[in-house]
Amino acid sequence: MKRTRTTALLSLAAVAALTLSACGSDDDSASDDPFSSGGGDKGTIVVGSANFPENELLMQMYAQTLEAAGAKVETKPNIGAREIYMKAFESGDIDLLPEYNGALLSYLAPDGVPEGTTAPEDVYAELQKVLPEGSETLPQSAAEDKDTLTVTKETADEYSLSTIEDLQPVADKLVVGAGPEWRERFQGLLGLKELYDVEFKEFKPLDAGGPLTVAALKDGTIDVANVFSTDSAISTNDWVVLDDPKNLYTSQNIVPLIQSDVVTPEVTDALNALSEALTTDNLTEALAKVQVDKQDPVTVAKEFLEANDLV
């Protein structure tokens, strides 16, 4: 059996039409620059990010790592949800993205994620079959950031919640909050209905695991939140992450998605070194500096790279 994925993107169609232009001239002349095969002119590599803090932080790590290796880099932060930034990538306006193997597979696979495909190596292997033409993924990191359904301890105690399955008899009393695109994603309302027969009283479109969703769970505007597993708000607030026994959320290892025409040995070596240095723990720690301490992602990324001898 395979999971189905809805591809209707009516509410995003207009936004997705935005044009993201790489910088540089139209000079296609040869260069001695080892990065000169890049998608941007004169070797410029355009690195983009989704519209949530962790992905912007990873974008900065990618960009600064490549700059330290001698590449010319341009960044395009906060482009939007996957449905939007992948259009920019597939059109060639973006050369490199920090991605998550399971979520990307769920998005790209026409028939959804094959049943039983949950382990990182299996997800990565399936992902290779559906990548956009002219693109590839470099080796994935051990660092992982999974989607979760998270509730406050008070809600967990009131309704005896420890797994997503426990939501089924009480979901019609609860409000769930997530990014607007969650309404049409298998790893959102569609998969919850298909795998767990869970239908909530109300869905509140907020942001993708960001400050709006966190604040809404804190103040009781919502009862259940789609929060990313590396978010320090979970431990800070003593929230409860509901177990996912049916693996709605597959492995979500961080993986560089890159246009093949910008791949060189120098690019590969630089990004591989970063992927090897990333762990779930040190990424969570770095993200807390952005989300809790309100530090600039540029600064946090630089400190991370320096601490791991990557610059």
C-alpha positions as CSV (number, residue, x, y, z in Angstrom):
1,M,0.0,0.0,0.0
2,K,1.2,3.5,-0.7
3,R,0.2,6.7,0.9
4,T,-1.6,9.2,-1.4
5,R,-0.6,12.9,-1.6
6,T,-2.9,15.7,-2.6
7,T,-1.3,18.1,-5.0
8,A,-3.9,20.8,-5.1
9,L,-2.2,24.1,-4.2
10,L,-5.0,26.6,-5.0
11,S,-4.2,29.0,-2.2
12,L,-0.5,29.0,-3.0
13,A,-0.6,29.3,-6.8
14,A,-0.4,33.1,-6.9
15,V,2.4,33.3,-4.4
16,A,4.3,30.5,-6.2
17,A,4.5,32.6,-9.3
18,L,7.0,35.0,-7.7
19,T,10.3,35.3,-9.6
20,L,13.5,34.7,-7.7
21,S,16.4,35.9,-9.8
22,A,20.0,34.8,-9.3
23,C,22.5,37.6,-9.3
24,G,25.4,38.1,-11.7
25,S,25.9,39.0,-15.3
26,D,25.2,37.1,-18.5
27,D,28.8,36.4,-19.1
28,D,29.2,32.6,-19.7
29,S,33.0,32.7,-20.3
30,A,35.2,30.1,-18.8
31,S,36.8,30.7,-15.4
32,D,39.6,29.2,-13.3
33,D,37.3,29.4,-10.3
34,P,36.6,25.8,-9.1
35,F,33.0,26.9,-8.4
36,S,32.5,28.4,-11.9
37,S,30.0,25.7,-13.0
38,G,27.4,27.2,-10.7
39,G,23.8,27.9,-11.6
40,G,24.3,31.6,-10.9
41,D,26.6,33.5,-13.3
42,K,30.3,33.6,-12.6
43,G,29.9,30.7,-10.2
44,T,27.3,32.3,-7.9
45,I,25.5,29.6,-5.9
46,V,22.0,30.7,-4.8
47,V,21.1,29.2,-1.4
48,G,17.4,29.4,-0.4
49,S,15.4,28.5,2.7
50,A,11.9,27.7,3.8
51,N,10.0,30.2,6.0
52,F,10.9,28.9,9.5
53,P,13.9,29.7,11.8
54,E,15.7,26.4,11.7
55,N,15.8,26.3,7.9
56,E,17.1,29.8,7.7
57,L,19.8,28.9,10.2
58,L,20.8,25.9,8.1
59,M,20.8,28.1,4.9
60,Q,23.3,30.4,6.6
61,M,25.4,27.4,7.6
62,Y,25.4,26.2,4.0
63,A,26.2,29.6,2.6
64,Q,29.0,30.5,5.0
65,T,30.6,27.0,4.6
66,L,30.7,27.5,0.9
67,E,32.0,31.1,1.2
68,A,34.8,29.8,3.5
69,A,35.7,27.3,0.8
70,G,35.9,30.1,-1.8
71,A,32.5,30.1,-3.4
72,K,30.5,33.2,-4.4
73,V,27.1,32.8,-2.7
74,E,23.8,34.6,-2.6
75,T,21.1,33.8,-0.1
76,K,17.3,33.8,-0.5
77,P,15.8,33.3,3.0
78,N,12.2,32.7,4.0
79,I,10.9,31.9,0.5
80,G,7.8,30.1,1.8
81,A,6.5,26.6,2.3
82,R,7.9,23.6,0.3
83,E,5.1,24.0,-2.3
84,I,6.6,27.5,-3.1
85,Y,10.3,27.1,-2.7
86,M,10.4,23.9,-4.7
87,K,8.9,25.7,-7.7
88,A,11.8,28.2,-7.4
89,F,14.3,25.3,-7.2
90,E,12.8,23.4,-10.1
91,S,12.8,26.5,-12.3
92,G,16.5,27.0,-11.6
93,D,16.3,30.2,-9.6
94,I,17.6,28.4,-6.5
95,D,20.7,26.2,-6.6
96,L,20.8,24.7,-3.1
97,L,18.4,24.1,-0.2
98,P,18.6,22.5,3.2
99,E,16.0,19.8,3.1
100,Y,14.5,17.0,5.2
101,N,14.6,13.6,3.6
102,G,11.2,12.2,4.6
103,A,9.2,15.4,4.0
104,L,10.9,15.9,0.7
105,L,10.1,12.3,-0.4
106,S,6.5,12.7,0.7
107,Y,6.3,15.9,-1.4
108,L,8.0,14.5,-4.5
109,A,6.7,10.9,-4.7
110,P,3.6,10.8,-7.0
111,D,2.0,8.0,-5.0
112,G,3.3,9.0,-1.6
113,V,5.9,7.4,0.6
114,P,6.0,3.6,0.1
115,E,4.6,1.7,3.1
116,G,7.3,0.7,5.6
117,T,9.8,3.3,4.3
118,T,10.9,4.9,7.6
119,A,14.6,4.3,8.2
120,P,16.9,7.1,7.1
121,E,18.8,5.0,4.5
122,D,15.6,3.6,3.0
123,V,14.1,7.1,2.8
124,Y,17.2,8.4,1.1
125,A,17.2,5.5,-1.4
126,E,13.6,6.2,-2.3
127,L,14.3,9.9,-2.6
128,Q,16.8,9.3,-5.4
129,K,14.0,7.9,-7.6
130,V,11.9,11.0,-7.6
131,L,14.4,14.0,-7.5
132,P,13.7,16.7,-10.0
133,E,15.6,16.4,-13.3
134,G,19.1,18.0,-13.1
135,S,19.2,17.8,-9.3
136,E,20.7,15.5,-6.7
137,T,21.2,15.1,-2.9
138,L,24.5,15.0,-1.2
139,P,25.0,12.6,1.7
140,Q,22.5,13.2,4.5
141,S,23.3,14.3,8.0
142,A,22.7,12.3,11.1
143,A,20.9,15.4,12.4
144,E,17.2,15.1,12.3
145,D,14.2,17.4,12.9
146,K,10.8,15.7,12.7
147,D,7.3,17.0,12.6
148,T,5.5,16.3,15.8
149,L,2.0,16.7,17.3
150,T,2.6,18.3,20.6
151,V,0.3,19.2,23.5
152,T,0.7,20.8,26.9
153,K,1.1,18.6,29.9
154,E,-2.3,19.7,31.1
155,T,-4.0,18.6,27.9
156,A,-2.2,15.3,27.9
157,D,-3.3,14.7,31.4
158,E,-6.9,15.8,30.8
159,Y,-7.4,13.5,27.8
160,S,-4.9,10.7,28.6
161,L,-2.8,11.5,25.6
162,S,0.6,9.8,24.9
163,T,0.2,8.8,21.2
164,I,-1.4,10.2,18.1
165,E,-3.8,7.2,18.3
166,D,-5.1,8.6,21.6
167,L,-6.4,11.6,19.8
168,Q,-9.0,9.7,17.8
169,P,-11.9,9.7,20.4
170,V,-11.3,13.3,21.6
171,A,-10.0,15.2,18.5
172,D,-13.5,16.6,17.8
173,K,-13.1,18.6,21.0
174,L,-9.7,19.9,20.1
175,V,-8.2,22.7,17.9
176,V,-5.0,22.0,16.0
177,G,-2.6,24.6,14.7
178,A,0.1,24.4,12.0
179,G,1.2,26.1,8.7
180,P,-1.6,26.8,6.2
181,E,-0.2,24.2,3.8
182,W,-0.8,21.5,6.5
183,R,-4.4,21.4,5.4
184,E,-3.4,19.8,2.1
185,R,-0.5,17.7,3.1
186,F,-0.4,14.0,3.8
187,Q,1.9,14.7,6.8
188,G,-0.9,17.0,8.0
189,L,-4.7,16.7,8.1
190,L,-4.9,14.2,5.2
191,G,-2.6,11.6,6.8
192,L,-4.1,12.0,10.2
193,K,-7.5,11.1,8.8
194,E,-6.2,8.2,6.6
195,L,-3.8,6.6,9.1
196,Y,-5.4,7.5,12.5
197,D,-9.0,8.5,11.7
198,V,-8.3,11.7,13.5
199,E,-10.4,14.8,12.6
200,F,-10.1,17.9,14.7
201,K,-12.8,20.3,15.8
202,E,-11.0,23.1,14.0
203,F,-7.8,23.7,12.1
204,K,-6.1,27.1,12.7
205,P,-3.6,28.1,10.0
206,L,-0.7,29.7,11.7
207,D,3.0,29.1,10.7
208,A,5.2,26.1,10.1
209,G,6.3,25.2,13.6
210,G,7.1,28.9,14.2
211,P,6.5,31.5,16.9
212,L,2.7,31.9,16.1
213,T,2.1,28.2,16.6
214,V,4.2,28.1,19.8
215,A,2.5,31.1,21.2
216,A,-1.0,29.7,20.4
217,L,-0.2,26.5,22.2
218,K,1.1,28.5,25.2
219,D,-2.0,30.7,25.5
220,G,-4.5,28.0,24.8
221,T,-5.7,29.3,21.4
222,I,-5.0,25.8,20.1
223,D,-4.8,22.4,21.9
224,V,-2.5,20.5,19.6
225,A,0.4,22.0,17.6
226,N,2.6,20.9,14.8
227,V,6.0,21.7,16.4
228,F,9.4,20.6,15.1
229,S,11.3,18.2,17.3
230,T,14.3,20.4,17.7
231,D,12.3,23.3,19.0
232,S,13.5,24.2,22.5
233,A,10.0,25.3,23.4
234,I,9.0,21.7,23.9
235,S,11.4,21.1,26.8
236,T,11.2,24.7,28.1
237,N,7.4,24.4,28.5
238,D,7.4,20.7,29.6
239,W,5.2,19.9,26.6
240,V,4.3,16.4,25.6
241,V,5.3,15.1,22.1
242,L,2.8,12.4,21.0
243,D,4.3,9.1,19.8
244,D,3.6,8.2,16.2
245,P,3.2,4.4,16.1
246,K,2.0,4.3,12.5
247,N,5.0,6.4,11.3
248,L,3.0,9.3,9.7
249,Y,6.3,11.2,10.2
250,T,9.2,9.3,8.6
251,S,12.8,10.0,9.2
252,Q,13.6,13.7,8.7
253,N,17.4,13.8,8.3
254,I,18.8,17.0,7.0
255,V,20.1,16.7,3.4
256,P,21.5,19.2,0.9
257,L,19.3,19.3,-2.2
258,I,21.4,20.8,-5.0
259,Q,21.4,21.5,-8.7
260,S,23.8,19.1,-10.4
261,D,25.4,21.8,-12.5
262,V,26.8,23.5,-9.3
263,V,28.3,20.3,-7.9
264,T,32.1,20.3,-7.8
265,P,34.5,18.5,-5.6
266,E,35.0,21.7,-3.5
267,V,31.2,22.1,-3.0
268,T,30.8,18.5,-2.1
269,D,33.6,18.5,0.4
270,A,32.5,21.6,2.1
271,L,28.9,20.6,2.5
272,N,29.8,17.0,3.4
273,A,32.0,18.3,6.3
274,L,29.1,20.4,7.5
275,S,26.6,17.5,7.3
276,E,29.0,15.3,9.3
277,A,29.4,18.0,12.0
278,L,25.6,18.4,12.4
279,T,23.9,16.4,15.1
280,T,20.3,16.7,16.4
281,D,21.7,17.9,19.7
282,N,24.0,20.6,18.4
283,L,21.4,21.8,15.9
284,T,18.8,22.0,18.8
285,E,21.3,24.0,20.8
286,A,22.1,26.4,17.9
287,L,18.4,26.9,17.1
288,A,17.7,27.8,20.8
289,K,20.1,30.7,20.4
290,V,17.9,32.0,17.5
291,Q,14.5,31.3,18.9
292,V,15.0,31.8,22.7
293,D,18.0,34.2,22.8
294,K,16.8,36.1,19.7
295,Q,20.3,36.0,18.1
296,D,20.8,36.7,14.4
297,P,21.0,33.4,12.4
298,V,24.0,34.8,10.6
299,T,25.9,35.1,13.9
300,V,24.8,31.8,15.2
301,A,25.8,30.0,12.0
302,K,29.2,31.6,12.1
303,E,29.8,30.6,15.7
304,F,28.7,27.0,14.9
305,L,31.1,26.7,11.9
306,E,33.9,28.2,14.0
307,A,33.3,25.8,16.9
308,N,33.4,22.8,14.5
309,D,36.5,24.0,12.5
310,L,34.5,24.5,9.3
311,V,35.8,28.0,8.6
